[in-house]
Amino acid sequence: MPAKVGAVKVITVLSSSIFNIGDVYNMSPESSAKTFAGGGSFNTGAGIRINLGNSTTYVNDPDKIDQPVR
C-alpha cells in the first residue's frame, strides 16, 4: 500500500542512521565502536566517590580488527 507523507524535516543523518520515506520491508542499520576507558569510568548513580590514585589505561591492538561489520 502506498504511503502518504506530509512535510518532512531532516535535522541530522549520521553514519549509523537510516532515513526512509515510503514503504519498506526491512531496515537494519550496522555500526561498530571500540571504547577504551580507565577504572571507574562507567559508574553511575548519586553520591559515588571514587579514589583510584594513579590510574592508567594501556591500549594495544596489534591486529586492528576485532569483529568486522558486514
MOQUITA-V609864 format. One record per backbone hydrogen bond with DSSP energy under -1.0 kcal/mol. NH is the residue of the N-H (numbers start at 1). CO is the residue of the C=O. Records with the same first field share a line. If there is no record, write none. Layout:
NH: CO + CO
//
This chain:
17: 14
41: 38
//
